[in-house]
Amino acid sequence: MPEFREPEKQKRTDGRLRMNMAANYRLKGKQDWKPCKVLDLSSGGLLMEGSESFYIDDVIEIQLQLEAMLTARLRVTNLSGKKAGCQFLDLTEVQQDQLRNYVHANLGL
């Protein structure tokens, strides 16, 4: 079960789920999808761990199985080893709703 981080203990205003979700990613311009784990998720971004090192400002495409499959673009904003904190880019309104609904449903909001 995902875990909720209290808003007063984080910088963001939306809730964030701690999780260990299998997903797939590929770097911009690459064809092959690689496995990764999503370690936390919010409507604004996520923390992921991949099999390779990332760099600040890398653009990544990710596939997440929420209620339905979500494919979205991300930009790496911070790093810790093979973990990358990423911000969602160019989400459609439908994608934003899908993320927000998934996070809120798992937070019990």
Buried (B, 14 or more C-beta within 10 A) or exposed (E): EBEBBEEEEEEEEBBBBEBEBEBBBBBEEEEEEEEBBBBBBBBBBBBBBBEEEBEEEBEBBBBBEBEEEBEBBBBBEEBEEEBBBBBBEEBEEEBBEBBBBBBBEBBEE
